[in-house]
């Protein structure tokens, strides 16, 4: 294992992690902005009003994105396990 391989492997793992988190973070950001605009327009400053919709929408996004996330994890894991003999050399 060379340092370049380890850095590349770590980079690939971090990229995969960020890609898996992207759907939930995007939905959370979008819902948060929409709720904040509604709160500013109506002057309602309730903390739970911004927290609960984000959690619910992020959970729904997780349920919808779960098959894709599992495919990505399985592909990455399969690639790691298949290439173990090459990594050991």
TORPA-4810 file (N, C-alpha, C, O; in nm, 3 decimals):
<nodes>
NODE_1_0.083_-0.118_0.000_0.000_0.000_0.000_0.088_0.124_0.000_0.173_0.143_0.087_X
NODE_2_0.065_0.205_-0.097_0.140_0.330_-0.106_0.059_0.442_-0.040_-0.062_0.429_-0.022_X
NODE_3_0.125_0.549_-0.005_0.051_0.663_0.051_-0.053_0.718_-0.046_-0.160_0.763_-0.004_X
NODE_4_-0.022_0.714_-0.176_-0.120_0.762_-0.275_-0.246_0.677_-0.275_-0.357_0.728_-0.288_X
NODE_5_-0.227_0.545_-0.259_-0.343_0.456_-0.254_-0.429_0.485_-0.132_-0.551_0.491_-0.143_X
NODE_6_-0.366_0.503_-0.017_-0.440_0.527_0.106_-0.516_0.659_0.097_-0.631_0.668_0.139_X
NODE_7_-0.452_0.761_0.043_-0.518_0.891_0.027_-0.635_0.880_-0.071_-0.743_0.935_-0.046_X
NODE_8_-0.615_0.809_-0.180_-0.723_0.789_-0.278_-0.839_0.710_-0.220_-0.955_0.742_-0.244_X
NODE_9_-0.807_0.607_-0.144_-0.910_0.525_-0.081_-0.990_0.608_0.020_-1.112_0.600_0.024_X
NODE_10_-0.921_0.686_0.100_-0.988_0.773_0.197_-1.073_0.878_0.129_-1.183_0.909_0.175_X
NODE_11_-1.022_0.933_0.020_-1.098_1.033_-0.056_-1.225_0.972_-0.112_-1.332_1.034_-0.108_X
NODE_12_-1.214_0.852_-0.164_-1.332_0.784_-0.220_-1.436_0.758_-0.110_-1.556_0.775_-0.134_X
NODE_13_-1.392_0.718_0.007_-1.484_0.694_0.118_-1.552_0.822_0.164_-1.672_0.822_0.194_X
NODE_14_-1.477_0.931_0.171_-1.536_1.059_0.212_-1.634_1.109_0.108_-1.741_1.161_0.143_X
NODE_15_-1.601_1.095_-0.021_-1.693_1.136_-0.126_-1.823_1.056_-0.120_-1.931_1.112_-0.137_X
NODE_16_-1.812_0.928_-0.095_-1.931_0.843_-0.083_-2.016_0.888_0.035_-2.138_0.894_0.024_X
NODE_17_-1.952_0.918_0.146_-2.026_0.962_0.265_-2.099_1.093_0.238_-2.214_1.108_0.278_X
NODE_18_-2.033_1.186_0.173_-2.098_1.313_0.141_-2.212_1.295_0.042_-2.316_1.360_0.056_X
NODE_19_-2.195_1.209_-0.056_-2.303_1.184_-0.152_-2.423_1.119_-0.085_-2.538_1.148_-0.122_X
NODE_20_-2.399_1.033_0.014_-2.510_0.970_0.083_-2.584_1.069_0.173_-2.704_1.055_0.194_X
NODE_21_-2.514_1.167_0.226_-2.577_1.266_0.314_-2.645_1.378_0.237_-2.730_1.448_0.292_X
NODE_22_-2.610_1.395_0.110_-2.660_1.507_0.031_-2.812_1.514_0.022_-2.866_1.624_0.038_X
NODE_23_-2.886_1.406_-0.003_-3.032_1.421_-0.013_-3.095_1.475_0.115_-3.181_1.562_0.109_X
NODE_24_-3.054_1.423_0.229_-3.113_1.470_0.354_-3.072_1.614_0.385_-3.155_1.692_0.432_X
NODE_25_-2.947_1.648_0.360_-2.903_1.784_0.386_-2.972_1.884_0.293_-3.009_1.993_0.336_X
NODE_26_-2.989_1.846_0.167_-3.057_1.934_0.072_-3.202_1.959_0.110_-3.250_2.072_0.105_X
NODE_27_-3.270_1.852_0.148_-3.410_1.866_0.190_-3.419_1.950_0.317_-3.506_2.037_0.328_X
NODE_28_-3.331_1.925_0.412_-3.330_2.003_0.536_-3.306_2.150_0.511_-3.369_2.236_0.573_X
NODE_29_-3.213_2.180_0.421_-3.184_2.319_0.387_-3.304_2.385_0.321_-3.342_2.497_0.357_X
NODE_30_-3.364_2.317_0.225_-3.477_2.374_0.153_-3.595_2.398_0.246_-3.655_2.506_0.245_X
NODE_31_-3.629_2.299_0.326_-3.742_2.314_0.418_-3.713_2.422_0.521_-3.802_2.499_0.557_X
NODE_32_-3.590_2.429_0.569_-3.553_2.532_0.665_-3.568_2.672_0.610_-3.616_2.762_0.679_X
NODE_33_-3.527_2.692_0.485_-3.540_2.824_0.423_-3.687_2.859_0.403_-3.729_2.972_0.430_X
NODE_34_-3.766_2.763_0.356_-3.909_2.789_0.334_-3.979_2.822_0.466_-4.057_2.917_0.473_X
NODE_35_-3.951_2.745_0.570_-4.013_2.772_0.700_-3.966_2.905_0.755_-4.045_2.978_0.816_X
NODE_36_-3.842_2.940_0.736_-3.791_3.070_0.784_-3.858_3.185_0.712_-3.889_3.287_0.774_X
NODE_37_-3.880_3.170_0.583_-3.950_3.276_0.507_-4.093_3.290_0.558_-4.142_3.401_0.575_X
NODE_38_-4.159_3.177_0.582_-4.296_3.182_0.635_-4.298_3.245_0.774_-4.386_3.324_0.805_X
NODE_39_-4.200_3.210_0.857_-4.194_3.269_0.991_-4.168_3.420_0.984_-4.226_3.497_1.061_X
NODE_40_-4.082_3.461_0.893_-4.054_3.605_0.880_-4.176_3.680_0.829_-4.202_3.792_0.871_X
NODE_41_-4.251_3.619_0.738_-4.368_3.685_0.681_-4.481_3.695_0.784_-4.554_3.794_0.786_X
NODE_42_-4.496_3.594_0.867_-4.605_3.594_0.965_-4.562_3.641_1.103_-4.646_3.657_1.191_X
NODE_43_-4.435_3.663_1.123_-4.376_3.705_1.250_-4.404_3.606_1.364_-4.420_3.646_1.479_X
NODE_44_-4.410_3.479_1.330_-4.423_3.373_1.431_-4.282_3.322_1.458_-4.215_3.272_1.367_X
NODE_45_-4.237_3.333_1.580_-4.101_3.293_1.615_-4.102_3.173_1.709_-4.045_3.179_1.818_X
NODE_46_-4.167_3.067_1.669_-4.173_2.945_1.749_-4.061_2.852_1.705_-4.047_2.824_1.586_X
NODE_47_-3.981_2.802_1.800_-3.868_2.717_1.767_-3.912_2.582_1.710_-3.851_2.533_1.615_X
NODE_48_-4.016_2.523_1.766_-4.059_2.392_1.717_-4.116_2.400_1.577_-4.117_2.300_1.505_X
NODE_49_-4.164_2.517_1.538_-4.220_2.533_1.403_-4.113_2.514_1.296_-4.143_2.470_1.186_X
NODE_50_-3.990_2.548_1.327_-3.883_2.528_1.228_-3.817_2.390_1.242_-3.761_2.339_1.145_X
NODE_51_-3.823_2.333_1.360_-3.753_2.207_1.385_-3.832_2.085_1.337_-3.776_1.998_1.270_X
NODE_52_-3.958_2.077_1.369_-4.040_1.960_1.338_-4.054_1.937_1.189_-4.035_1.823_1.146_X
NODE_53_-4.086_2.036_1.106_-4.097_2.009_0.961_-3.966_1.961_0.899_-3.967_1.877_0.810_X
NODE_54_-3.853_2.015_0.946_-3.724_1.970_0.893_-3.699_1.824_0.926_-3.655_1.748_0.839_X
NODE_55_-3.726_1.784_1.048_-3.703_1.645_1.089_-3.793_1.552_1.009_-3.748_1.448_0.962_X
NODE_56_-3.920_1.587_0.995_-4.014_1.501_0.922_-3.973_1.490_0.775_-3.971_1.380_0.720_X
NODE_57_-3.940_1.602_0.712_-3.902_1.599_0.571_-3.770_1.526_0.549_-3.754_1.456_0.449_X
NODE_58_-3.676_1.540_0.640_-3.549_1.469_0.628_-3.569_1.319_0.645_-3.502_1.240_0.579_X
NODE_59_-3.661_1.279_0.732_-3.691_1.137_0.749_-3.756_1.081_0.622_-3.723_0.970_0.580_X
NODE_60_-3.846_1.157_0.561_-3.909_1.114_0.436_-3.804_1.104_0.325_-3.805_1.010_0.246_X
NODE_61_-3.713_1.201_0.319_-3.606_1.196_0.219_-3.516_1.075_0.241_-3.471_1.013_0.145_X
NODE_62_-3.490_1.041_0.366_-3.410_0.923_0.397_-3.480_0.797_0.349_-3.417_0.709_0.290_X
NODE_63_-3.609_0.787_0.374_-3.684_0.670_0.328_-3.683_0.658_0.176_-3.671_0.548_0.121_X
NODE_64_-3.696_0.771_0.107_-3.697_0.769_-0.039_-3.559_0.740_-0.097_-3.548_0.674_-0.201_X
NODE_65_-3.455_0.788_-0.032_-3.319_0.772_-0.083_-3.252_0.645_-0.034_-3.143_0.611_-0.081_X
NODE_66_-3.314_0.573_0.058_-3.252_0.456_0.117_-3.212_0.348_0.016_-3.102_0.294_0.029_X
NODE_67_-3.294_0.314_-0.084_-3.248_0.214_-0.181_-3.122_0.256_-0.255_-3.032_0.176_-0.276_X
NODE_68_-3.116_0.383_-0.296_-2.997_0.433_-0.365_-2.876_0.432_-0.272_-2.766_0.394_-0.313_X
NODE_69_-2.895_0.473_-0.148_-2.785_0.474_-0.051_-2.733_0.333_-0.029_-2.612_0.312_-0.024_X
NODE_70_-2.823_0.236_-0.014_-2.780_0.099_0.007_-2.705_0.045_-0.114_-2.608_-0.029_-0.099_X
NODE_71_-2.750_0.079_-0.236_-2.678_0.038_-0.357_-2.535_0.092_-0.357_-2.441_0.022_-0.392_X
NODE_72_-2.522_0.219_-0.318_-2.389_0.281_-0.315_-2.299_0.215_-0.212_-2.182_0.187_-0.239_X
NODE_73_-2.353_0.189_-0.094_-2.275_0.124_0.011_-2.233_-0.016_-0.030_-2.118_-0.057_-0.011_X
NODE_74_-2.328_-0.091_-0.088_-2.297_-0.227_-0.130_-2.192_-0.229_-0.241_-2.103_-0.314_-0.240_X
NODE_75_-2.202_-0.137_-0.336_-2.103_-0.131_-0.445_-1.964_-0.099_-0.389_-1.865_-0.160_-0.429_X
NODE_76_-1.957_-0.005_-0.297_-1.828_0.031_-0.237_-1.770_-0.086_-0.158_-1.653_-0.119_-0.171_X
NODE_77_-1.855_-0.148_-0.076_-1.808_-0.260_0.006_-1.766_-0.377_-0.081_-1.664_-0.441_-0.054_X
NODE_78_-1.844_-0.406_-0.184_-1.810_-0.514_-0.276_-1.674_-0.487_-0.342_-1.592_-0.577_-0.355_X
NODE_79_-1.652_-0.363_-0.384_-1.525_-0.327_-0.445_-1.408_-0.344_-0.348_-1.300_-0.387_-0.387_X
NODE_80_-1.430_-0.309_-0.222_-1.324_-0.324_-0.122_-1.293_-0.471_-0.099_-1.177_-0.512_-0.097_X
NODE_81_-1.398_-0.551_-0.081_-1.377_-0.693_-0.051_-1.316_-0.768_-0.169_-1.233_-0.857_-0.150_X
NODE_82_-1.357_-0.735_-0.290_-1.301_-0.803_-0.408_-1.153_-0.769_-0.427_-1.076_-0.853_-0.473_X
NODE_83_-1.115_-0.649_-0.393_-0.979_-0.603_-0.417_-0.885_-0.619_-0.298_-0.774_-0.567_-0.301_X
NODE_84_-0.927_-0.689_-0.193_-0.841_-0.709_-0.076_-0.706_-0.773_-0.115_-0.603_-0.728_-0.065_X
NODE_85_-0.703_-0.875_-0.201_-0.572_-0.931_-0.236_-0.477_-0.829_-0.299_-0.356_-0.834_-0.277_X
NODE_86_-0.531_-0.737_-0.376_-0.447_-0.633_-0.436_-0.401_-0.532_-0.332_-0.291_-0.477_-0.343_X
NODE_87_-0.484_-0.506_-0.232_-0.448_-0.410_-0.128_-0.336_-0.463_-0.039_-0.253_-0.386_0.009_X
NODE_88_-0.334_-0.593_-0.016_-0.237_-0.654_0.076_-0.097_-0.653_0.017_0.001_-0.641_0.091_X
NODE_89_-0.087_-0.666_-0.114_0.044_-0.674_-0.177_0.131_-0.559_-0.148_0.244_-0.553_-0.195_X
</nodes>
